């Protein structure tokens, strides 16, 4: 089981953590919502929870709860900038379908 991030995403996370003034890393997860069933969650965290699985890539710690890991195992987090739009992108090999707006997915 593994989660990874691209170098571009790691640079962006590092910048956010530096601007924030504190933080251990990122928490990735999923929640039930949207028209396809699940959506990704992403938040900056100051400490890991006892049940978290912790991965590290390019010096960035990524925390994931065991329930979410089942759905996002093998995922790579990337950061894309396209014109005025920018944001993190989840490249999840487990996704079977996505809704039309791209906000939710099924596995």
C-alpha positions in Angstrom: 0.0 0.0 0.0 1.3 3.4 -0.9 0.4 7.0 -1.5 2.7 9.4 -3.4 2.9 13.0 -4.5 4.7 14.6 -7.4 7.6 16.9 -7.0 5.4 19.8 -8.1 2.7 18.9 -5.4 5.4 18.6 -2.8 6.7 22.1 -3.5 3.2 23.5 -3.3 2.5 21.8 0.1 5.9 23.0 1.4 5.0 26.5 0.4 1.5 26.3 2.1 3.0 24.9 5.3 5.7 27.6 5.4 3.1 30.3 4.9 0.9 28.7 7.5 3.8 28.8 10.0 3.3 25.3 11.2 2.2 21.8 10.2 3.3 18.2 10.0 1.9 17.5 6.5 -1.3 16.6 4.7 -4.2 14.4 5.6 -5.9 12.8 2.6 -9.1 10.9 2.7 -12.5 10.3 1.2 -16.0 11.1 2.3 -19.4 10.0 1.1 -21.0 12.7 -1.0 -21.6 13.9 -4.6 -23.5 12.3 -7.4 -21.0 9.4 -7.8 -20.7 8.5 -4.1 -17.3 9.6 -2.8 -15.2 12.8 -2.8 -11.6 13.4 -1.8 -10.7 15.4 1.3 -7.4 17.2 1.8 -6.3 19.2 4.8 -3.2 20.4 6.5 -2.5 18.8 9.8 -0.3 19.5 12.8 -0.1 16.0 14.2 -0.8 12.4 13.1 -3.6 10.4 14.8 -2.8 7.0 16.3 -4.7 5.1 13.6 -3.2 7.1 10.7 -1.1 5.4 8.0 1.8 7.8 7.4 3.6 8.0 4.0 6.5 10.3 3.1 7.4 11.6 -0.3 9.8 14.4 -1.2 10.0 15.2 2.6 6.2 15.7 2.9 4.3 13.5 5.3 0.9 12.2 4.2 -1.5 10.9 6.8 -4.5 8.7 5.8 -7.1 7.0 8.0 -7.4 3.2 7.3 -11.0 3.4 6.0 -9.9 5.9 3.3 -6.8 4.0 2.4 -8.9 1.2 0.9 -10.3 3.6 -1.7 -7.1 5.7 -2.5 -4.3 3.1 -2.2 -1.9 3.7 -5.1 -3.0 7.3 -5.6 -0.6 10.0 -6.7 -1.3 13.6 -5.7 -0.3 16.1 -8.3 -0.6 19.9 -8.6 -1.7 21.5 -11.8 -1.9 25.1 -13.0 -3.9 25.8 -16.1 -4.3 29.5 -16.8 -6.0 31.1 -13.8 -7.1 27.7 -12.5 -4.8 25.8 -10.1 -5.2 23.0 -7.7 -4.4 19.5 -6.5 -5.3 16.5 -8.7 -5.8 13.0 -7.4 -4.5 10.3 -9.9 -6.3 7.3 -8.4 -6.0 3.9 -10.2 -9.0 2.6 -8.3 -11.5 4.9 -9.8 -14.1 3.2 -12.0 -16.2 6.2 -12.8 -16.4 10.0 -12.1 -19.4 12.3 -12.2 -19.6 14.9 -15.0 -18.4 17.8 -12.9 -15.4 15.8 -11.6 -16.2 16.3 -7.9 -17.0 12.7 -7.0 -16.1 9.2 -8.0 -16.8 5.5 -7.5 -14.5 2.6 -7.1 
